[in-house]
Amino acid sequence: MSKFLTKLEFMTTKPALLKPKKPFPVTKLEDVAGCLKYDGKPATLEDMEDAICQGVEEIFTNP
């Protein structure tokens, strides 16, 4: 089964409307911002591009 499936909830309007079901409850930034703390050196644009390339390579070499 694909990890990219979207859960749908069925709305009974005419015509029928399908909309994505929200996977998480509504949250406020202050409720989750603590997980963003980072004390390391800032990543350069080159570091970010290298990480993206590495991730793409992993996806296509490890089916």
Buried (B, 14 or more C-beta within 10 A) or exposed (E): EEEEEEEEEEEEEEEEEEEEEEEEEEEEEEEEEEEEEEEEEEEEEEEEEEEEEEEEEEEEEEE
